Amino acid sequence: MKYFLYILFFTCISSIIAGYILEINYSEKLIGFGVLGLFLIFFPLFTYYSWKNKDIKDYMLTKENLEKMRKREGDNRKL
């Protein structure tokens, strides 16, 4: 999945760059397909891949997490 994301990212970026550089009839379509590929295919897949095995509760501000942060901040001040 990691390599597929690399290939997809470079394909979309190269499509956008080619659309700007080349003077052809469908250069605007190259730019459009590159942008669509980034925002409709790459970013959702990248987000899924990076959050796949993580618990969302670890990143939410709950009472328990706030207490952990306060405790950790108090420990750092003593150093």
Biopython code that builds the backbone (N, CA, C, O; Angstrom):
import numpy as np
from Bio.PDB.StructureBuilder import StructureBuilder

atoms = [
    (1, "MET", "N", (0.830, -1.192, 0.000)),
    (1, "MET", "CA", (0.000, 0.000, 0.000)),
    (1, "MET", "C", (0.873, 1.255, 0.000)),
    (1, "MET", "O", (0.545, 2.260, -0.631)),
    (2, "LYS", "N", (1.980, 1.173, 0.714)),
    (2, "LYS", "CA", (2.887, 2.311, 0.803)),
    (2, "LYS", "C", (3.443, 2.669, -0.574)),
    (2, "LYS", "O", (3.486, 3.843, -0.942)),
    (3, "TYR", "N", (3.863, 1.671, -1.324)),
    (3, "TYR", "CA", (4.425, 1.922, -2.644)),
    (3, "TYR", "C", (3.356, 2.366, -3.633)),
    (3, "TYR", "O", (3.623, 3.178, -4.519)),
    (4, "PHE", "N", (2.156, 1.841, -3.484)),
    (4, "PHE", "CA", (1.047, 2.283, -4.333)),
    (4, "PHE", "C", (0.759, 3.762, -4.104)),
    (4, "PHE", "O", (0.490, 4.494, -5.056)),
    (5, "LEU", "N", (0.813, 4.211, -2.845)),
    (5, "LEU", "CA", (0.592, 5.619, -2.547)),
    (5, "LEU", "C", (1.700, 6.484, -3.132)),
    (5, "LEU", "O", (1.430, 7.572, -3.640)),
    (6, "TYR", "N", (2.945, 6.015, -3.068)),
    (6, "TYR", "CA", (4.045, 6.762, -3.683)),
    (6, "TYR", "C", (3.828, 6.904, -5.186)),
    (6, "TYR", "O", (3.966, 7.996, -5.738)),
    (7, "ILE", "N", (3.491, 5.812, -5.836)),
    (7, "ILE", "CA", (3.288, 5.833, -7.284)),
    (7, "ILE", "C", (2.120, 6.744, -7.655)),
    (7, "ILE", "O", (2.215, 7.517, -8.609)),
    (8, "LEU", "N", (1.030, 6.659, -6.912)),
    (8, "LEU", "CA", (-0.139, 7.489, -7.183)),
    (8, "LEU", "C", (0.180, 8.968, -6.987)),
    (8, "LEU", "O", (-0.238, 9.805, -7.788)),
    (9, "PHE", "N", (0.913, 9.290, -5.932)),
    (9, "PHE", "CA", (1.271, 10.686, -5.669)),
    (9, "PHE", "C", (2.142, 11.247, -6.798)),
    (9, "PHE", "O", (1.873, 12.333, -7.309)),
    (10, "PHE", "N", (3.175, 10.512, -7.180)),
    (10, "PHE", "CA", (4.051, 10.997, -8.238)),
    (10, "PHE", "C", (3.344, 11.053, -9.586)),
    (10, "PHE", "O", (3.659, 11.910, -10.412)),
    (11, "THR", "N", (2.402, 10.160, -9.820)),
    (11, "THR", "CA", (1.628, 10.206, -11.059)),
    (11, "THR", "C", (0.763, 11.456, -11.112)),
    (11, "THR", "O", (0.703, 12.130, -12.140)),
    (12, "CYS", "N", (0.099, 11.764, -10.018)),
    (12, "CYS", "CA", (-0.758, 12.956, -9.982)),
    (12, "CYS", "C", (0.066, 14.234, -10.113)),
    (12, "CYS", "O", (-0.302, 15.142, -10.858)),
    (13, "ILE", "N", (1.170, 14.301, -9.394)),
    (13, "ILE", "CA", (2.017, 15.493, -9.469)),
    (13, "ILE", "C", (2.621, 15.649, -10.867)),
    (13, "ILE", "O", (2.686, 16.756, -11.402)),
    (14, "SER", "N", (3.058, 14.540, -11.449)),
    (14, "SER", "CA", (3.630, 14.632, -12.799)),
    (14, "SER", "C", (2.566, 15.021, -13.821)),
    (14, "SER", "O", (2.876, 15.708, -14.795)),
    (15, "SER", "N", (1.327, 14.601, -13.622)),
    (15, "SER", "CA", (0.248, 14.994, -14.520)),
    (15, "SER", "C", (-0.002, 16.500, -14.430)),
    (15, "SER", "O", (-0.222, 17.156, -15.448)),
    (16, "ILE", "N", (0.032, 17.037, -13.235)),
    (16, "ILE", "CA", (-0.166, 18.476, -13.060)),
    (16, "ILE", "C", (0.986, 19.255, -13.696)),
    (16, "ILE", "O", (0.758, 20.235, -14.406)),
    (17, "ILE", "N", (2.206, 18.824, -13.446)),
    (17, "ILE", "CA", (3.376, 19.508, -14.015)),
    (17, "ILE", "C", (3.377, 19.408, -15.535)),
    (17, "ILE", "O", (3.680, 20.386, -16.217)),
    (18, "ALA", "N", (3.044, 18.248, -16.067)),
    (18, "ALA", "CA", (3.003, 18.078, -17.521)),
    (18, "ALA", "C", (1.930, 18.969, -18.136)),
    (18, "ALA", "O", (2.111, 19.495, -19.234)),
    (19, "GLY", "N", (0.824, 19.138, -17.437)),
    (19, "GLY", "CA", (-0.226, 20.020, -17.941)),
    (19, "GLY", "C", (0.217, 21.463, -18.021)),
    (19, "GLY", "O", (-0.192, 22.192, -18.924)),
    (20, "TYR", "N", (1.050, 21.881, -17.083)),
    (20, "TYR", "CA", (1.562, 23.251, -17.130)),
    (20, "TYR", "C", (2.673, 23.431, -18.150)),
    (20, "TYR", "O", (2.771, 24.486, -18.777)),
    (21, "ILE", "N", (3.495, 22.435, -18.323)),
    (21, "ILE", "CA", (4.666, 22.584, -19.184)),
    (21, "ILE", "C", (4.327, 22.357, -20.657)),
    (21, "ILE", "O", (4.728, 23.144, -21.515)),
    (22, "LEU", "N", (3.591, 21.284, -20.951)),
    (22, "LEU", "CA", (3.329, 20.933, -22.346)),
    (22, "LEU", "C", (2.283, 21.854, -22.965)),
    (22, "LEU", "O", (1.314, 22.251, -22.316)),
    (23, "GLU", "N", (2.499, 22.177, -24.213)),
    (23, "GLU", "CA", (1.565, 23.010, -24.969)),
    (23, "GLU", "C", (0.743, 22.103, -25.888)),
    (23, "GLU", "O", (0.974, 22.065, -27.096)),
    (24, "ILE", "N", (-0.219, 21.375, -25.311)),
    (24, "ILE", "CA", (-1.061, 20.468, -26.085)),
    (24, "ILE", "C", (-2.520, 20.835, -25.843)),
    (24, "ILE", "O", (-2.831, 21.617, -24.945)),
    (25, "ASN", "N", (-3.407, 20.267, -26.646)),
    (25, "ASN", "CA", (-4.824, 20.623, -26.569)),
    (25, "ASN", "C", (-5.474, 20.222, -25.252)),
    (25, "ASN", "O", (-6.387, 20.899, -24.780)),
    (26, "TYR", "N", (-5.019, 19.143, -24.665)),
    (26, "TYR", "CA", (-5.658, 18.639, -23.447)),
    (26, "TYR", "C", (-4.809, 18.863, -22.191)),
    (26, "TYR", "O", (-4.879, 18.075, -21.248)),
    (27, "SER", "N", (-4.013, 19.929, -22.177)),
    (27, "SER", "CA", (-3.165, 20.195, -21.013)),
    (27, "SER", "C", (-4.002, 20.555, -19.780)),
    (27, "SER", "O", (-3.626, 20.224, -18.655)),
    (28, "GLU", "N", (-5.137, 21.233, -19.991)),
    (28, "GLU", "CA", (-6.007, 21.566, -18.857)),
    (28, "GLU", "C", (-6.640, 20.309, -18.260)),
    (28, "GLU", "O", (-6.886, 20.249, -17.056)),
    (29, "LYS", "N", (-6.900, 19.324, -19.085)),
    (29, "LYS", "CA", (-7.440, 18.061, -18.583)),
    (29, "LYS", "C", (-6.402, 17.315, -17.757)),
    (29, "LYS", "O", (-6.746, 16.671, -16.766)),
    (30, "LEU", "N", (-5.135, 17.395, -18.155)),
    (30, "LEU", "CA", (-4.074, 16.771, -17.360)),
    (30, "LEU", "C", (-4.005, 17.384, -15.968)),
    (30, "LEU", "O", (-3.876, 16.674, -14.971)),
    (31, "ILE", "N", (-4.091, 18.701, -15.911)),
    (31, "ILE", "CA", (-4.070, 19.384, -14.613)),
    (31, "ILE", "C", (-5.290, 18.972, -13.799)),
    (31, "ILE", "O", (-5.172, 18.684, -12.608)),
    (32, "GLY", "N", (-6.438, 18.943, -14.419)),
    (32, "GLY", "CA", (-7.675, 18.577, -13.718)),
    (32, "GLY", "C", (-7.665, 17.151, -13.207)),
    (32, "GLY", "O", (-8.066, 16.894, -12.072)),
    (33, "PHE", "N", (-7.211, 16.223, -14.030)),
    (33, "PHE", "CA", (-7.151, 14.832, -13.583)),
    (33, "PHE", "C", (-6.115, 14.642, -12.480)),
    (33, "PHE", "O", (-6.300, 13.817, -11.585)),
    (34, "GLY", "N", (-5.030, 15.402, -12.542)),
    (34, "GLY", "CA", (-4.033, 15.328, -11.476)),
    (34, "GLY", "C", (-4.592, 15.817, -10.148)),
    (34, "GLY", "O", (-4.365, 15.199, -9.108)),
    (35, "VAL", "N", (-5.320, 16.923, -10.185)),
    (35, "VAL", "CA", (-5.917, 17.464, -8.958)),
    (35, "VAL", "C", (-7.002, 16.532, -8.438)),
    (35, "VAL", "O", (-7.072, 16.278, -7.236)),
    (36, "LEU", "N", (-7.842, 16.023, -9.322)),
    (36, "LEU", "CA", (-8.882, 15.073, -8.902)),
    (36, "LEU", "C", (-8.273, 13.808, -8.305)),
    (36, "LEU", "O", (-8.767, 13.281, -7.308)),
    (37, "GLY", "N", (-7.206, 13.333, -8.918)),
    (37, "GLY", "CA", (-6.535, 12.145, -8.385)),
    (37, "GLY", "C", (-5.987, 12.383, -6.990)),
    (37, "GLY", "O", (-6.067, 11.506, -6.129)),
    (38, "LEU", "N", (-5.427, 13.574, -6.762)),
    (38, "LEU", "CA", (-4.905, 13.880, -5.436)),
    (38, "LEU", "C", (-6.011, 13.938, -4.386)),
    (38, "LEU", "O", (-5.898, 13.328, -3.323)),
    (39, "PHE", "N", (-7.072, 14.667, -4.687)),
    (39, "PHE", "CA", (-8.074, 14.925, -3.663)),
    (39, "PHE", "C", (-9.149, 13.864, -3.545)),
    (39, "PHE", "O", (-9.742, 13.718, -2.476)),
    (40, "LEU", "N", (-9.418, 13.126, -4.593)),
    (40, "LEU", "CA", (-10.470, 12.112, -4.502)),
    (40, "LEU", "C", (-9.940, 10.698, -4.306)),
    (40, "LEU", "O", (-10.674, 9.823, -3.844)),
    (41, "ILE", "N", (-8.687, 10.464, -4.646)),
    (41, "ILE", "CA", (-8.140, 9.114, -4.525)),
    (41, "ILE", "C", (-6.980, 9.067, -3.531)),
    (41, "ILE", "O", (-6.986, 8.258, -2.604)),
    (42, "PHE", "N", (-5.974, 9.946, -3.728)),
    (42, "PHE", "CA", (-4.768, 9.857, -2.902)),
    (42, "PHE", "C", (-5.026, 10.218, -1.441)),
    (42, "PHE", "O", (-4.686, 9.442, -0.548)),
    (43, "PHE", "N", (-5.619, 11.377, -1.184)),
    (43, "PHE", "CA", (-5.779, 11.813, 0.201)),
    (43, "PHE", "C", (-6.662, 10.883, 1.044)),
    (43, "PHE", "O", (-6.309, 10.622, 2.194)),
    (44, "PRO", "N", (-7.793, 10.367, 0.534)),
    (44, "PRO", "CA", (-8.539, 9.399, 1.344)),
    (44, "PRO", "C", (-7.766, 8.103, 1.612)),
    (44, "PRO", "O", (-7.818, 7.567, 2.720)),
    (45, "LEU", "N", (-7.051, 7.600, 0.600)),
    (45, "LEU", "CA", (-6.252, 6.389, 0.817)),
    (45, "LEU", "C", (-5.113, 6.639, 1.797)),
    (45, "LEU", "O", (-4.823, 5.790, 2.641)),
    (46, "PHE", "N", (-4.463, 7.801, 1.693)),
    (46, "PHE", "CA", (-3.385, 8.138, 2.605)),
    (46, "PHE", "C", (-3.903, 8.270, 4.038)),
    (46, "PHE", "O", (-3.263, 7.798, 4.977)),
    (47, "THR", "N", (-5.044, 8.901, 4.200)),
    (47, "THR", "CA", (-5.629, 9.050, 5.532)),
    (47, "THR", "C", (-5.999, 7.696, 6.117)),
    (47, "THR", "O", (-5.738, 7.440, 7.293)),
    (48, "TYR", "N", (-6.597, 6.834, 5.323)),
    (48, "TYR", "CA", (-6.940, 5.505, 5.799)),
    (48, "TYR", "C", (-5.689, 4.727, 6.187)),
    (48, "TYR", "O", (-5.660, 4.072, 7.229)),
    (49, "TYR", "N", (-4.658, 4.798, 5.352)),
    (49, "TYR", "CA", (-3.423, 4.047, 5.609)),
    (49, "TYR", "C", (-2.725, 4.543, 6.871)),
    (49, "TYR", "O", (-2.190, 3.742, 7.637)),
    (50, "SER", "N", (-2.725, 5.849, 7.094)),
    (50, "SER", "CA", (-2.001, 6.371, 8.251)),
    (50, "SER", "C", (-2.771, 6.198, 9.558)),
    (50, "SER", "O", (-2.152, 6.171, 10.621)),
    (51, "TRP", "N", (-4.087, 6.082, 9.516)),
    (51, "TRP", "CA", (-4.891, 5.915, 10.737)),
    (51, "TRP", "C", (-5.395, 4.486, 10.915)),
    (51, "TRP", "O", (-6.236, 4.238, 11.778)),
    (52, "LYS", "N", (-4.909, 3.558, 10.131)),
    (52, "LYS", "CA", (-5.467, 2.212, 10.073)),
    (52, "LYS", "C", (-5.494, 1.502, 11.427)),
    (52, "LYS", "O", (-6.542, 0.972, 11.796)),
    (53, "ASN", "N", (-4.415, 1.467, 12.168)),
    (53, "ASN", "CA", (-4.352, 0.689, 13.409)),
    (53, "ASN", "C", (-4.265, 1.572, 14.645)),
    (53, "ASN", "O", (-3.674, 1.176, 15.650)),
    (54, "LYS", "N", (-4.841, 2.749, 14.581)),
    (54, "LYS", "CA", (-4.773, 3.673, 15.712)),
    (54, "LYS", "C", (-6.154, 3.838, 16.332)),
    (54, "LYS", "O", (-7.178, 3.752, 15.655)),
    (55, "ASP", "N", (-6.149, 4.077, 17.638)),
    (55, "ASP", "CA", (-7.393, 4.285, 18.353)),
    (55, "ASP", "C", (-7.680, 5.773, 18.424)),
    (55, "ASP", "O", (-6.845, 6.543, 18.899)),
    (56, "ILE", "N", (-8.835, 6.183, 17.963)),
    (56, "ILE", "CA", (-9.188, 7.597, 17.920)),
    (56, "ILE", "C", (-9.325, 8.179, 19.325)),
    (56, "ILE", "O", (-9.159, 9.385, 19.506)),
    (57, "LYS", "N", (-9.620, 7.358, 20.307)),
    (57, "LYS", "CA", (-9.784, 7.855, 21.674)),
    (57, "LYS", "C", (-8.473, 8.371, 22.257)),
    (57, "LYS", "O", (-8.489, 9.193, 23.174)),
    (58, "ASP", "N", (-7.360, 7.910, 21.749)),
    (58, "ASP", "CA", (-6.071, 8.403, 22.230)),
    (58, "ASP", "C", (-5.823, 9.851, 21.819)),
    (58, "ASP", "O", (-4.998, 10.529, 22.432)),
    (59, "TYR", "N", (-6.515, 10.335, 20.803)),
    (59, "TYR", "CA", (-6.298, 11.677, 20.286)),
    (59, "TYR", "C", (-7.406, 12.645, 20.654)),
    (59, "TYR", "O", (-7.353, 13.812, 20.268)),
    (60, "MET", "N", (-8.410, 12.190, 21.392)),
    (60, "MET", "CA", (-9.511, 13.049, 21.804)),
    (60, "MET", "C", (-9.226, 13.637, 23.179)),
    (60, "MET", "O", (-8.543, 13.020, 23.996)),
    (61, "LEU", "N", (-9.751, 14.830, 23.430)),
    (61, "LEU", "CA", (-9.576, 15.468, 24.730)),
    (61, "LEU", "C", (-10.672, 14.992, 25.674)),
    (61, "LEU", "O", (-11.745, 15.590, 25.750)),
    (62, "THR", "N", (-10.394, 13.925, 26.380)),
    (62, "THR", "CA", (-11.297, 13.421, 27.400)),
    (62, "THR", "C", (-10.708, 13.764, 28.764)),
    (62, "THR", "O", (-9.579, 14.244, 28.858)),
    (63, "LYS", "N", (-11.480, 13.516, 29.817)),
    (63, "LYS", "CA", (-10.995, 13.811, 31.169)),
    (63, "LYS", "C", (-9.732, 13.020, 31.483)),
    (63, "LYS", "O", (-8.793, 13.549, 32.079)),
    (64, "GLU", "N", (-9.712, 11.769, 31.084)),
    (64, "GLU", "CA", (-8.547, 10.930, 31.360)),
    (64, "GLU", "C", (-7.303, 11.455, 30.640)),
    (64, "GLU", "O", (-6.219, 11.511, 31.221)),
    (65, "ASN", "N", (-7.467, 11.836, 29.379)),
    (65, "ASN", "CA", (-6.322, 12.335, 28.622)),
    (65, "ASN", "C", (-5.843, 13.685, 29.143)),
    (65, "ASN", "O", (-4.643, 13.959, 29.148)),
    (66, "LEU", "N", (-6.784, 14.537, 29.586)),
    (66, "LEU", "CA", (-6.379, 15.812, 30.167)),
    (66, "LEU", "C", (-5.613, 15.599, 31.469)),
    (66, "LEU", "O", (-4.643, 16.306, 31.742)),
    (67, "GLU", "N", (-6.042, 14.631, 32.270)),
    (67, "GLU", "CA", (-5.322, 14.326, 33.509)),
    (67, "GLU", "C", (-3.915, 13.812, 33.215)),
    (67, "GLU", "O", (-2.964, 14.176, 33.906)),
    (68, "LYS", "N", (-3.780, 12.968, 32.196)),
    (68, "LYS", "CA", (-2.459, 12.466, 31.804)),
    (68, "LYS", "C", (-1.561, 13.615, 31.365)),
    (68, "LYS", "O", (-0.383, 13.656, 31.719)),
    (69, "MET", "N", (-2.116, 14.549, 30.593)),
    (69, "MET", "CA", (-1.336, 15.689, 30.123)),
    (69, "MET", "C", (-0.899, 16.575, 31.283)),
    (69, "MET", "O", (0.241, 17.039, 31.315)),
    (70, "ARG", "N", (-1.790, 16.812, 32.228)),
    (70, "ARG", "CA", (-1.441, 17.633, 33.386)),
    (70, "ARG", "C", (-0.371, 16.954, 34.233)),
    (70, "ARG", "O", (0.557, 17.605, 34.713)),
    (71, "LYS", "N", (-0.506, 15.645, 34.413)),
    (71, "LYS", "CA", (0.482, 14.903, 35.187)),
    (71, "LYS", "C", (1.840, 14.944, 34.490)),
    (71, "LYS", "O", (2.865, 15.148, 35.141)),
    (72, "ARG", "N", (1.853, 14.751, 33.174)),
    (72, "ARG", "CA", (3.092, 14.781, 32.416)),
    (72, "ARG", "C", (3.716, 16.171, 32.429)),
    (72, "ARG", "O", (4.939, 16.301, 32.475)),
    (73, "GLU", "N", (2.891, 17.206, 32.388)),
    (73, "GLU", "CA", (3.403, 18.572, 32.435)),
    (73, "GLU", "C", (4.013, 18.878, 33.809)),
    (73, "GLU", "O", (5.026, 19.572, 33.899)),
    (74, "GLY", "N", (3.404, 18.367, 34.861)),
    (74, "GLY", "CA", (3.936, 18.552, 36.196)),
    (74, "GLY", "C", (5.267, 17.835, 36.373)),
    (74, "GLY", "O", (6.160, 18.348, 37.047)),
    (75, "ASP", "N", (5.410, 16.666, 35.781)),
    (75, "ASP", "CA", (6.663, 15.921, 35.860)),
    (75, "ASP", "C", (7.783, 16.641, 35.100)),
    (75, "ASP", "O", (8.938, 16.610, 35.524)),
    (76, "ASN", "N", (7.449, 17.284, 33.989)),
    (76, "ASN", "CA", (8.456, 17.975, 33.191)),
    (76, "ASN", "C", (8.944, 19.249, 33.885)),
    (76, "ASN", "O", (10.089, 19.658, 33.690)),
    (77, "ARG", "N", (8.092, 19.874, 34.685)),
    (77, "ARG", "CA", (8.496, 21.102, 35.383)),
    (77, "ARG", "C", (9.507, 20.815, 36.485)),
    (77, "ARG", "O", (10.320, 21.675, 36.823)),
    (78, "LYS", "N", (9.458, 19.619, 37.042)),
    (78, "LYS", "CA", (10.376, 19.256, 38.120)),
    (78, "LYS", "C", (11.800, 19.083, 37.621)),
    (78, "LYS", "O", (12.759, 19.212, 38.382)),
    (79, "LEU", "N", (11.928, 18.787, 36.322)),
    (79, "LEU", "CA", (13.266, 18.590, 35.746)),
    (79, "LEU", "C", (13.911, 19.898, 35.607)),
    (79, "LEU", "O", (15.048, 19.980, 35.142)),
]
sb = StructureBuilder()
sb.init_structure("model")
sb.init_model(0)
sb.init_chain("A")
sb.init_seg("    ")
for serial, (resi, resn, name, xyz) in enumerate(atoms, 1):
    if name == "N":
        sb.init_residue(resn, " ", resi, " ")
    sb.init_atom(name, np.array(xyz, "f"), 0.0, 1.0, " ", f" {name:<3s}", serial, name[0])
structure = sb.get_structure()
